[in-house]
Amino acid sequence: MSDHEHDHEDDEYDHEDDEQELAEASEHAARRHVALSVVRQYGDPVLRMRAGEVESFDGELAGLAERMVRLMHDADGIGLAANQIGILRRIFVFNDDGEDRVIVNPEITKSGNELETSEEGCLSLGSVRLPVERPLEITIEGRDVAGEPLQLGLEGLSARVAQHELDHLDGVLLIDRTDADSRRAALSQLRPRLRLS
């Protein structure tokens, strides 16, 4: 085989790789679009409702948790609360340093004194990002999907995400946690979208 033939073969492989990458990107975009169409958006009243305690730890709950984890990943999110998909039950999922976590009936039992302000986004608020001040460290307690007691000591991004998702379960949104100027700017972005939908 000549060098020229070898080069031609490499070009074919490169072309196949490009097509494969394009197909994967296209599938990912489609999955994300479908996932985001399931996530309730700002203005939906369910986002302002407090979720009720989970009392049955059964196969239905385990199935809901699996579905939420899949939706979170498909939507390129790092957390998802049940009321974001229209289910008023106290359960959320989040990514904790690469590990998927599910917390049922969560409650923050301890918050560190050190606070940090950082920008947060939300699958229910589109492209809006807002500065929010939160404790850097928390202890959160609840149950796993089997009903077993669960306690997590979280810090940094994981602590922030867990606090954000717990807010959802209480009907609290980012716009409630940010400063007045940022809230005004966000609402000017969100309100036109409300009228269009």
PyMOL commands that place a pseudoatom at each C-alpha (Angstrom):
pseudoatom trace, name=CA, resn=MET, resi=1, chain=A, elem=C, hetatm=0, pos=[0.000, 0.000, 0.000]
pseudoatom trace, name=CA, resn=SER, resi=2, chain=A, elem=C, hetatm=0, pos=[1.452, 3.348, -0.992]
pseudoatom trace, name=CA, resn=ASP, resi=3, chain=A, elem=C, hetatm=0, pos=[1.598, 6.377, 1.277]
pseudoatom trace, name=CA, resn=HIS, resi=4, chain=A, elem=C, hetatm=0, pos=[-0.979, 8.032, -0.967]
pseudoatom trace, name=CA, resn=GLU, resi=5, chain=A, elem=C, hetatm=0, pos=[-3.424, 5.136, -0.460]
pseudoatom trace, name=CA, resn=HIS, resi=6, chain=A, elem=C, hetatm=0, pos=[-2.762, 5.259, 3.281]
pseudoatom trace, name=CA, resn=ASP, resi=7, chain=A, elem=C, hetatm=0, pos=[-3.525, 9.011, 3.379]
pseudoatom trace, name=CA, resn=HIS, resi=8, chain=A, elem=C, hetatm=0, pos=[-6.753, 8.404, 1.475]
pseudoatom trace, name=CA, resn=GLU, resi=9, chain=A, elem=C, hetatm=0, pos=[-7.785, 5.738, 3.977]
pseudoatom trace, name=CA, resn=ASP, resi=10, chain=A, elem=C, hetatm=0, pos=[-7.085, 8.128, 6.894]
pseudoatom trace, name=CA, resn=ASP, resi=11, chain=A, elem=C, hetatm=0, pos=[-9.310, 10.726, 5.201]
pseudoatom trace, name=CA, resn=GLU, resi=12, chain=A, elem=C, hetatm=0, pos=[-12.122, 8.171, 5.047]
pseudoatom trace, name=CA, resn=TYR, resi=13, chain=A, elem=C, hetatm=0, pos=[-11.729, 7.400, 8.762]
pseudoatom trace, name=CA, resn=ASP, resi=14, chain=A, elem=C, hetatm=0, pos=[-11.694, 11.126, 9.583]
pseudoatom trace, name=CA, resn=HIS, resi=15, chain=A, elem=C, hetatm=0, pos=[-14.854, 11.570, 7.518]
pseudoatom trace, name=CA, resn=GLU, resi=16, chain=A, elem=C, hetatm=0, pos=[-16.546, 8.667, 9.340]
pseudoatom trace, name=CA, resn=ASP, resi=17, chain=A, elem=C, hetatm=0, pos=[-15.466, 10.112, 12.716]
pseudoatom trace, name=CA, resn=ASP, resi=18, chain=A, elem=C, hetatm=0, pos=[-16.903, 13.503, 11.755]
pseudoatom trace, name=CA, resn=GLU, resi=19, chain=A, elem=C, hetatm=0, pos=[-20.194, 11.912, 10.711]
pseudoatom trace, name=CA, resn=GLN, resi=20, chain=A, elem=C, hetatm=0, pos=[-20.316, 9.919, 13.951]
pseudoatom trace, name=CA, resn=GLU, resi=21, chain=A, elem=C, hetatm=0, pos=[-19.646, 13.045, 16.039]
pseudoatom trace, name=CA, resn=LEU, resi=22, chain=A, elem=C, hetatm=0, pos=[-22.292, 14.965, 14.097]
pseudoatom trace, name=CA, resn=ALA, resi=23, chain=A, elem=C, hetatm=0, pos=[-24.831, 12.158, 14.642]
pseudoatom trace, name=CA, resn=GLU, resi=24, chain=A, elem=C, hetatm=0, pos=[-24.044, 12.042, 18.373]
pseudoatom trace, name=CA, resn=ALA, resi=25, chain=A, elem=C, hetatm=0, pos=[-24.297, 15.835, 18.698]
pseudoatom trace, name=CA, resn=SER, resi=26, chain=A, elem=C, hetatm=0, pos=[-27.588, 15.785, 16.834]
pseudoatom trace, name=CA, resn=GLU, resi=27, chain=A, elem=C, hetatm=0, pos=[-28.981, 13.032, 19.065]
pseudoatom trace, name=CA, resn=HIS, resi=28, chain=A, elem=C, hetatm=0, pos=[-27.791, 14.895, 22.178]
pseudoatom trace, name=CA, resn=ALA, resi=29, chain=A, elem=C, hetatm=0, pos=[-29.494, 18.108, 20.990]
pseudoatom trace, name=CA, resn=ALA, resi=30, chain=A, elem=C, hetatm=0, pos=[-32.724, 16.189, 20.341]
pseudoatom trace, name=CA, resn=ARG, resi=31, chain=A, elem=C, hetatm=0, pos=[-32.613, 14.533, 23.781]
pseudoatom trace, name=CA, resn=ARG, resi=32, chain=A, elem=C, hetatm=0, pos=[-31.962, 17.922, 25.416]
pseudoatom trace, name=CA, resn=HIS, resi=33, chain=A, elem=C, hetatm=0, pos=[-34.866, 19.507, 23.544]
pseudoatom trace, name=CA, resn=VAL, resi=34, chain=A, elem=C, hetatm=0, pos=[-37.237, 16.703, 24.645]
pseudoatom trace, name=CA, resn=ALA, resi=35, chain=A, elem=C, hetatm=0, pos=[-35.998, 16.858, 28.264]
pseudoatom trace, name=CA, resn=LEU, resi=36, chain=A, elem=C, hetatm=0, pos=[-36.393, 20.636, 28.447]
pseudoatom trace, name=CA, resn=SER, resi=37, chain=A, elem=C, hetatm=0, pos=[-39.907, 20.381, 27.017]
pseudoatom trace, name=CA, resn=VAL, resi=38, chain=A, elem=C, hetatm=0, pos=[-40.802, 18.260, 30.085]
pseudoatom trace, name=CA, resn=VAL, resi=39, chain=A, elem=C, hetatm=0, pos=[-39.290, 20.736, 32.573]
pseudoatom trace, name=CA, resn=ARG, resi=40, chain=A, elem=C, hetatm=0, pos=[-41.827, 23.319, 33.791]
pseudoatom trace, name=CA, resn=GLN, resi=41, chain=A, elem=C, hetatm=0, pos=[-40.851, 26.883, 32.931]
pseudoatom trace, name=CA, resn=TYR, resi=42, chain=A, elem=C, hetatm=0, pos=[-41.118, 30.168, 34.821]
pseudoatom trace, name=CA, resn=GLY, resi=43, chain=A, elem=C, hetatm=0, pos=[-44.740, 31.222, 35.109]
pseudoatom trace, name=CA, resn=ASP, resi=44, chain=A, elem=C, hetatm=0, pos=[-46.021, 27.683, 35.667]
pseudoatom trace, name=CA, resn=PRO, resi=45, chain=A, elem=C, hetatm=0, pos=[-47.878, 27.781, 39.029]
pseudoatom trace, name=CA, resn=VAL, resi=46, chain=A, elem=C, hetatm=0, pos=[-46.485, 24.396, 40.135]
pseudoatom trace, name=CA, resn=LEU, resi=47, chain=A, elem=C, hetatm=0, pos=[-43.049, 26.050, 40.534]
pseudoatom trace, name=CA, resn=ARG, resi=48, chain=A, elem=C, hetatm=0, pos=[-44.530, 28.228, 43.306]
pseudoatom trace, name=CA, resn=MET, resi=49, chain=A, elem=C, hetatm=0, pos=[-46.115, 25.353, 45.236]
pseudoatom trace, name=CA, resn=ARG, resi=50, chain=A, elem=C, hetatm=0, pos=[-44.610, 23.552, 48.218]
pseudoatom trace, name=CA, resn=ALA, resi=51, chain=A, elem=C, hetatm=0, pos=[-44.110, 19.853, 47.533]
pseudoatom trace, name=CA, resn=GLY, resi=52, chain=A, elem=C, hetatm=0, pos=[-45.636, 17.339, 49.956]
pseudoatom trace, name=CA, resn=GLU, resi=53, chain=A, elem=C, hetatm=0, pos=[-43.756, 14.776, 52.026]
pseudoatom trace, name=CA, resn=VAL, resi=54, chain=A, elem=C, hetatm=0, pos=[-43.142, 11.396, 50.415]
pseudoatom trace, name=CA, resn=GLU, resi=55, chain=A, elem=C, hetatm=0, pos=[-44.799, 8.638, 52.443]
pseudoatom trace, name=CA, resn=SER, resi=56, chain=A, elem=C, hetatm=0, pos=[-44.499, 5.561, 50.193]
pseudoatom trace, name=CA, resn=PHE, resi=57, chain=A, elem=C, hetatm=0, pos=[-41.049, 4.252, 49.353]
pseudoatom trace, name=CA, resn=ASP, resi=58, chain=A, elem=C, hetatm=0, pos=[-42.028, 1.906, 46.553]
pseudoatom trace, name=CA, resn=GLY, resi=59, chain=A, elem=C, hetatm=0, pos=[-41.254, 0.986, 42.959]
pseudoatom trace, name=CA, resn=GLU, resi=60, chain=A, elem=C, hetatm=0, pos=[-43.105, 4.048, 41.698]
pseudoatom trace, name=CA, resn=LEU, resi=61, chain=A, elem=C, hetatm=0, pos=[-40.779, 6.320, 43.692]
pseudoatom trace, name=CA, resn=ALA, resi=62, chain=A, elem=C, hetatm=0, pos=[-37.689, 4.444, 42.441]
pseudoatom trace, name=CA, resn=GLY, resi=63, chain=A, elem=C, hetatm=0, pos=[-38.981, 4.815, 38.860]
pseudoatom trace, name=CA, resn=LEU, resi=64, chain=A, elem=C, hetatm=0, pos=[-39.551, 8.548, 39.388]
pseudoatom trace, name=CA, resn=ALA, resi=65, chain=A, elem=C, hetatm=0, pos=[-35.990, 8.944, 40.715]
pseudoatom trace, name=CA, resn=GLU, resi=66, chain=A, elem=C, hetatm=0, pos=[-34.538, 7.103, 37.684]
pseudoatom trace, name=CA, resn=ARG, resi=67, chain=A, elem=C, hetatm=0, pos=[-36.600, 9.233, 35.294]
pseudoatom trace, name=CA, resn=MET, resi=68, chain=A, elem=C, hetatm=0, pos=[-35.470, 12.432, 37.035]
pseudoatom trace, name=CA, resn=VAL, resi=69, chain=A, elem=C, hetatm=0, pos=[-31.795, 11.455, 36.849]
pseudoatom trace, name=CA, resn=ARG, resi=70, chain=A, elem=C, hetatm=0, pos=[-32.167, 10.675, 33.138]
pseudoatom trace, name=CA, resn=LEU, resi=71, chain=A, elem=C, hetatm=0, pos=[-33.972, 13.988, 32.490]
pseudoatom trace, name=CA, resn=MET, resi=72, chain=A, elem=C, hetatm=0, pos=[-31.329, 15.905, 34.447]
pseudoatom trace, name=CA, resn=HIS, resi=73, chain=A, elem=C, hetatm=0, pos=[-28.563, 14.421, 32.286]
pseudoatom trace, name=CA, resn=ASP, resi=74, chain=A, elem=C, hetatm=0, pos=[-30.473, 14.795, 29.008]
pseudoatom trace, name=CA, resn=ALA, resi=75, chain=A, elem=C, hetatm=0, pos=[-31.159, 18.465, 29.805]
pseudoatom trace, name=CA, resn=ASP, resi=76, chain=A, elem=C, hetatm=0, pos=[-27.473, 19.075, 30.682]
pseudoatom trace, name=CA, resn=GLY, resi=77, chain=A, elem=C, hetatm=0, pos=[-28.500, 19.975, 34.225]
pseudoatom trace, name=CA, resn=ILE, resi=78, chain=A, elem=C, hetatm=0, pos=[-26.774, 19.282, 37.540]
pseudoatom trace, name=CA, resn=GLY, resi=79, chain=A, elem=C, hetatm=0, pos=[-29.944, 19.110, 39.634]
pseudoatom trace, name=CA, resn=LEU, resi=80, chain=A, elem=C, hetatm=0, pos=[-33.691, 18.604, 39.243]
pseudoatom trace, name=CA, resn=ALA, resi=81, chain=A, elem=C, hetatm=0, pos=[-36.559, 18.839, 41.739]
pseudoatom trace, name=CA, resn=ALA, resi=82, chain=A, elem=C, hetatm=0, pos=[-39.796, 16.881, 41.317]
pseudoatom trace, name=CA, resn=ASN, resi=83, chain=A, elem=C, hetatm=0, pos=[-42.009, 19.949, 41.022]
pseudoatom trace, name=CA, resn=GLN, resi=84, chain=A, elem=C, hetatm=0, pos=[-39.928, 21.047, 38.016]
pseudoatom trace, name=CA, resn=ILE, resi=85, chain=A, elem=C, hetatm=0, pos=[-41.605, 18.171, 36.191]
pseudoatom trace, name=CA, resn=GLY, resi=86, chain=A, elem=C, hetatm=0, pos=[-45.010, 18.862, 37.727]
pseudoatom trace, name=CA, resn=ILE, resi=87, chain=A, elem=C, hetatm=0, pos=[-44.853, 16.365, 40.599]
pseudoatom trace, name=CA, resn=LEU, resi=88, chain=A, elem=C, hetatm=0, pos=[-45.434, 17.848, 44.049]
pseudoatom trace, name=CA, resn=ARG, resi=89, chain=A, elem=C, hetatm=0, pos=[-43.381, 15.368, 46.057]
pseudoatom trace, name=CA, resn=ARG, resi=90, chain=A, elem=C, hetatm=0, pos=[-40.335, 16.171, 48.165]
pseudoatom trace, name=CA, resn=ILE, resi=91, chain=A, elem=C, hetatm=0, pos=[-37.620, 14.522, 46.112]
pseudoatom trace, name=CA, resn=PHE, resi=92, chain=A, elem=C, hetatm=0, pos=[-34.730, 15.933, 44.144]
pseudoatom trace, name=CA, resn=VAL, resi=93, chain=A, elem=C, hetatm=0, pos=[-31.751, 14.571, 42.248]
pseudoatom trace, name=CA, resn=PHE, resi=94, chain=A, elem=C, hetatm=0, pos=[-28.361, 16.181, 41.743]
pseudoatom trace, name=CA, resn=ASN, resi=95, chain=A, elem=C, hetatm=0, pos=[-24.831, 15.507, 40.647]
pseudoatom trace, name=CA, resn=ASP, resi=96, chain=A, elem=C, hetatm=0, pos=[-22.427, 15.432, 43.585]
pseudoatom trace, name=CA, resn=ASP, resi=97, chain=A, elem=C, hetatm=0, pos=[-18.869, 15.547, 42.224]
pseudoatom trace, name=CA, resn=GLY, resi=98, chain=A, elem=C, hetatm=0, pos=[-19.721, 13.120, 39.421]
pseudoatom trace, name=CA, resn=GLU, resi=99, chain=A, elem=C, hetatm=0, pos=[-22.031, 10.891, 41.482]
pseudoatom trace, name=CA, resn=ASP, resi=100, chain=A, elem=C, hetatm=0, pos=[-25.797, 11.009, 40.969]
pseudoatom trace, name=CA, resn=ARG, resi=101, chain=A, elem=C, hetatm=0, pos=[-27.653, 11.478, 44.250]
pseudoatom trace, name=CA, resn=VAL, resi=102, chain=A, elem=C, hetatm=0, pos=[-31.334, 11.165, 45.115]
pseudoatom trace, name=CA, resn=ILE, resi=103, chain=A, elem=C, hetatm=0, pos=[-32.700, 12.731, 48.309]
pseudoatom trace, name=CA, resn=VAL, resi=104, chain=A, elem=C, hetatm=0, pos=[-36.259, 12.194, 49.520]
pseudoatom trace, name=CA, resn=ASN, resi=105, chain=A, elem=C, hetatm=0, pos=[-37.844, 14.465, 52.168]
pseudoatom trace, name=CA, resn=PRO, resi=106, chain=A, elem=C, hetatm=0, pos=[-34.633, 16.537, 52.405]
pseudoatom trace, name=CA, resn=GLU, resi=107, chain=A, elem=C, hetatm=0, pos=[-33.919, 18.934, 55.225]
pseudoatom trace, name=CA, resn=ILE, resi=108, chain=A, elem=C, hetatm=0, pos=[-30.844, 21.077, 55.872]
pseudoatom trace, name=CA, resn=THR, resi=109, chain=A, elem=C, hetatm=0, pos=[-29.832, 20.351, 59.450]
pseudoatom trace, name=CA, resn=LYS, resi=110, chain=A, elem=C, hetatm=0, pos=[-26.656, 22.432, 59.548]
pseudoatom trace, name=CA, resn=SER, resi=111, chain=A, elem=C, hetatm=0, pos=[-25.265, 25.379, 57.561]
pseudoatom trace, name=CA, resn=GLY, resi=112, chain=A, elem=C, hetatm=0, pos=[-21.724, 26.723, 57.738]
pseudoatom trace, name=CA, resn=ASN, resi=113, chain=A, elem=C, hetatm=0, pos=[-21.117, 30.374, 58.625]
pseudoatom trace, name=CA, resn=GLU, resi=114, chain=A, elem=C, hetatm=0, pos=[-19.049, 31.122, 55.518]
pseudoatom trace, name=CA, resn=LEU, resi=115, chain=A, elem=C, hetatm=0, pos=[-21.158, 32.508, 52.664]
pseudoatom trace, name=CA, resn=GLU, resi=116, chain=A, elem=C, hetatm=0, pos=[-20.334, 32.815, 48.978]
pseudoatom trace, name=CA, resn=THR, resi=117, chain=A, elem=C, hetatm=0, pos=[-22.104, 34.656, 46.177]
pseudoatom trace, name=CA, resn=SER, resi=118, chain=A, elem=C, hetatm=0, pos=[-22.004, 32.904, 42.831]
pseudoatom trace, name=CA, resn=GLU, resi=119, chain=A, elem=C, hetatm=0, pos=[-24.047, 32.882, 39.632]
pseudoatom trace, name=CA, resn=GLU, resi=120, chain=A, elem=C, hetatm=0, pos=[-26.696, 30.203, 39.353]
pseudoatom trace, name=CA, resn=GLY, resi=121, chain=A, elem=C, hetatm=0, pos=[-28.778, 29.038, 36.431]
pseudoatom trace, name=CA, resn=CYS, resi=122, chain=A, elem=C, hetatm=0, pos=[-31.957, 26.985, 36.411]
pseudoatom trace, name=CA, resn=LEU, resi=123, chain=A, elem=C, hetatm=0, pos=[-33.545, 24.609, 33.911]
pseudoatom trace, name=CA, resn=SER, resi=124, chain=A, elem=C, hetatm=0, pos=[-36.872, 26.366, 34.630]
pseudoatom trace, name=CA, resn=LEU, resi=125, chain=A, elem=C, hetatm=0, pos=[-35.504, 29.853, 33.869]
pseudoatom trace, name=CA, resn=GLY, resi=126, chain=A, elem=C, hetatm=0, pos=[-33.914, 29.316, 30.459]
pseudoatom trace, name=CA, resn=SER, resi=127, chain=A, elem=C, hetatm=0, pos=[-30.730, 31.321, 29.931]
pseudoatom trace, name=CA, resn=VAL, resi=128, chain=A, elem=C, hetatm=0, pos=[-31.205, 33.538, 33.013]
pseudoatom trace, name=CA, resn=ARG, resi=129, chain=A, elem=C, hetatm=0, pos=[-28.264, 33.460, 35.421]
pseudoatom trace, name=CA, resn=LEU, resi=130, chain=A, elem=C, hetatm=0, pos=[-28.340, 35.305, 38.747]
pseudoatom trace, name=CA, resn=PRO, resi=131, chain=A, elem=C, hetatm=0, pos=[-25.973, 35.965, 41.648]
pseudoatom trace, name=CA, resn=VAL, resi=132, chain=A, elem=C, hetatm=0, pos=[-27.110, 34.152, 44.800]
pseudoatom trace, name=CA, resn=GLU, resi=133, chain=A, elem=C, hetatm=0, pos=[-25.496, 34.115, 48.234]
pseudoatom trace, name=CA, resn=ARG, resi=134, chain=A, elem=C, hetatm=0, pos=[-25.484, 30.736, 49.984]
pseudoatom trace, name=CA, resn=PRO, resi=135, chain=A, elem=C, hetatm=0, pos=[-23.557, 28.922, 52.736]
pseudoatom trace, name=CA, resn=LEU, resi=136, chain=A, elem=C, hetatm=0, pos=[-20.474, 27.138, 51.381]
pseudoatom trace, name=CA, resn=GLU, resi=137, chain=A, elem=C, hetatm=0, pos=[-21.088, 24.058, 53.538]
pseudoatom trace, name=CA, resn=ILE, resi=138, chain=A, elem=C, hetatm=0, pos=[-24.262, 22.281, 54.613]
pseudoatom trace, name=CA, resn=THR, resi=139, chain=A, elem=C, hetatm=0, pos=[-25.408, 19.042, 56.152]
pseudoatom trace, name=CA, resn=ILE, resi=140, chain=A, elem=C, hetatm=0, pos=[-28.541, 17.685, 54.535]
pseudoatom trace, name=CA, resn=GLU, resi=141, chain=A, elem=C, hetatm=0, pos=[-30.601, 14.801, 55.833]
pseudoatom trace, name=CA, resn=GLY, resi=142, chain=A, elem=C, hetatm=0, pos=[-33.438, 12.803, 54.331]
pseudoatom trace, name=CA, resn=ARG, resi=143, chain=A, elem=C, hetatm=0, pos=[-34.096, 9.346, 52.935]
pseudoatom trace, name=CA, resn=ASP, resi=144, chain=A, elem=C, hetatm=0, pos=[-32.922, 7.378, 49.939]
pseudoatom trace, name=CA, resn=VAL, resi=145, chain=A, elem=C, hetatm=0, pos=[-35.445, 5.830, 47.512]
pseudoatom trace, name=CA, resn=ALA, resi=146, chain=A, elem=C, hetatm=0, pos=[-35.688, 2.701, 49.691]
pseudoatom trace, name=CA, resn=GLY, resi=147, chain=A, elem=C, hetatm=0, pos=[-36.600, 4.831, 52.717]
pseudoatom trace, name=CA, resn=GLU, resi=148, chain=A, elem=C, hetatm=0, pos=[-33.243, 4.409, 54.457]
pseudoatom trace, name=CA, resn=PRO, resi=149, chain=A, elem=C, hetatm=0, pos=[-31.922, 7.425, 56.412]
pseudoatom trace, name=CA, resn=LEU, resi=150, chain=A, elem=C, hetatm=0, pos=[-29.426, 9.530, 54.481]
pseudoatom trace, name=CA, resn=GLN, resi=151, chain=A, elem=C, hetatm=0, pos=[-27.069, 12.238, 55.695]
pseudoatom trace, name=CA, resn=LEU, resi=152, chain=A, elem=C, hetatm=0, pos=[-24.693, 14.143, 53.418]
pseudoatom trace, name=CA, resn=GLY, resi=153, chain=A, elem=C, hetatm=0, pos=[-22.062, 16.706, 54.292]
pseudoatom trace, name=CA, resn=LEU, resi=154, chain=A, elem=C, hetatm=0, pos=[-21.777, 18.898, 51.199]
pseudoatom trace, name=CA, resn=GLU, resi=155, chain=A, elem=C, hetatm=0, pos=[-19.543, 21.804, 50.248]
pseudoatom trace, name=CA, resn=GLY, resi=156, chain=A, elem=C, hetatm=0, pos=[-18.884, 24.066, 47.287]
pseudoatom trace, name=CA, resn=LEU, resi=157, chain=A, elem=C, hetatm=0, pos=[-20.935, 23.437, 44.158]
pseudoatom trace, name=CA, resn=SER, resi=158, chain=A, elem=C, hetatm=0, pos=[-22.656, 20.346, 45.578]
pseudoatom trace, name=CA, resn=ALA, resi=159, chain=A, elem=C, hetatm=0, pos=[-23.870, 22.345, 48.603]
pseudoatom trace, name=CA, resn=ARG, resi=160, chain=A, elem=C, hetatm=0, pos=[-25.097, 25.133, 46.315]
pseudoatom trace, name=CA, resn=VAL, resi=161, chain=A, elem=C, hetatm=0, pos=[-26.982, 22.750, 44.020]
pseudoatom trace, name=CA, resn=ALA, resi=162, chain=A, elem=C, hetatm=0, pos=[-28.648, 20.937, 46.938]
pseudoatom trace, name=CA, resn=GLN, resi=163, chain=A, elem=C, hetatm=0, pos=[-29.804, 24.271, 48.414]
pseudoatom trace, name=CA, resn=HIS, resi=164, chain=A, elem=C, hetatm=0, pos=[-31.107, 25.376, 45.004]
pseudoatom trace, name=CA, resn=GLU, resi=165, chain=A, elem=C, hetatm=0, pos=[-33.123, 22.149, 44.565]
pseudoatom trace, name=CA, resn=LEU, resi=166, chain=A, elem=C, hetatm=0, pos=[-34.486, 22.263, 48.107]
pseudoatom trace, name=CA, resn=ASP, resi=167, chain=A, elem=C, hetatm=0, pos=[-35.664, 25.822, 47.375]
pseudoatom trace, name=CA, resn=HIS, resi=168, chain=A, elem=C, hetatm=0, pos=[-37.652, 24.401, 44.437]
pseudoatom trace, name=CA, resn=LEU, resi=169, chain=A, elem=C, hetatm=0, pos=[-39.431, 21.968, 46.749]
pseudoatom trace, name=CA, resn=ASP, resi=170, chain=A, elem=C, hetatm=0, pos=[-40.497, 24.973, 48.846]
pseudoatom trace, name=CA, resn=GLY, resi=171, chain=A, elem=C, hetatm=0, pos=[-41.710, 26.958, 45.811]
pseudoatom trace, name=CA, resn=VAL, resi=172, chain=A, elem=C, hetatm=0, pos=[-38.736, 29.347, 45.965]
pseudoatom trace, name=CA, resn=LEU, resi=173, chain=A, elem=C, hetatm=0, pos=[-36.931, 30.448, 42.773]
pseudoatom trace, name=CA, resn=LEU, resi=174, chain=A, elem=C, hetatm=0, pos=[-33.589, 32.125, 42.051]
pseudoatom trace, name=CA, resn=ILE, resi=175, chain=A, elem=C, hetatm=0, pos=[-35.316, 35.463, 41.480]
pseudoatom trace, name=CA, resn=ASP, resi=176, chain=A, elem=C, hetatm=0, pos=[-36.399, 35.358, 45.147]
pseudoatom trace, name=CA, resn=ARG, resi=177, chain=A, elem=C, hetatm=0, pos=[-32.822, 34.860, 46.328]
pseudoatom trace, name=CA, resn=THR, resi=178, chain=A, elem=C, hetatm=0, pos=[-30.985, 37.491, 44.269]
pseudoatom trace, name=CA, resn=ASP, resi=179, chain=A, elem=C, hetatm=0, pos=[-30.547, 41.257, 44.702]
pseudoatom trace, name=CA, resn=ALA, resi=180, chain=A, elem=C, hetatm=0, pos=[-33.189, 43.753, 43.537]
pseudoatom trace, name=CA, resn=ASP, resi=181, chain=A, elem=C, hetatm=0, pos=[-31.303, 44.940, 40.421]
pseudoatom trace, name=CA, resn=SER, resi=182, chain=A, elem=C, hetatm=0, pos=[-30.610, 41.389, 39.230]
pseudoatom trace, name=CA, resn=ARG, resi=183, chain=A, elem=C, hetatm=0, pos=[-34.259, 40.441, 39.898]
pseudoatom trace, name=CA, resn=ARG, resi=184, chain=A, elem=C, hetatm=0, pos=[-35.517, 43.375, 37.790]
pseudoatom trace, name=CA, resn=ALA, resi=185, chain=A, elem=C, hetatm=0, pos=[-33.180, 42.454, 34.915]
pseudoatom trace, name=CA, resn=ALA, resi=186, chain=A, elem=C, hetatm=0, pos=[-34.247, 38.797, 35.078]
pseudoatom trace, name=CA, resn=LEU, resi=187, chain=A, elem=C, hetatm=0, pos=[-37.955, 39.640, 35.133]
pseudoatom trace, name=CA, resn=SER, resi=188, chain=A, elem=C, hetatm=0, pos=[-37.561, 41.878, 32.087]
pseudoatom trace, name=CA, resn=GLN, resi=189, chain=A, elem=C, hetatm=0, pos=[-36.089, 38.835, 30.314]
pseudoatom trace, name=CA, resn=LEU, resi=190, chain=A, elem=C, hetatm=0, pos=[-38.693, 36.365, 31.632]
pseudoatom trace, name=CA, resn=ARG, resi=191, chain=A, elem=C, hetatm=0, pos=[-41.920, 38.354, 31.276]
pseudoatom trace, name=CA, resn=PRO, resi=192, chain=A, elem=C, hetatm=0, pos=[-41.845, 38.701, 27.465]
pseudoatom trace, name=CA, resn=ARG, resi=193, chain=A, elem=C, hetatm=0, pos=[-41.380, 34.919, 27.287]
pseudoatom trace, name=CA, resn=LEU, resi=194, chain=A, elem=C, hetatm=0, pos=[-44.467, 34.465, 29.461]
pseudoatom trace, name=CA, resn=ARG, resi=195, chain=A, elem=C, hetatm=0, pos=[-46.639, 36.413, 27.020]
pseudoatom trace, name=CA, resn=LEU, resi=196, chain=A, elem=C, hetatm=0, pos=[-45.365, 34.379, 24.075]
pseudoatom trace, name=CA, resn=SER, resi=197, chain=A, elem=C, hetatm=0, pos=[-46.072, 30.976, 25.581]
for i in range(1, 197): cmd.bond("trace and resi %d" % i, "trace and resi %d" % (i + 1))
show_as sticks, trace
zoom trace
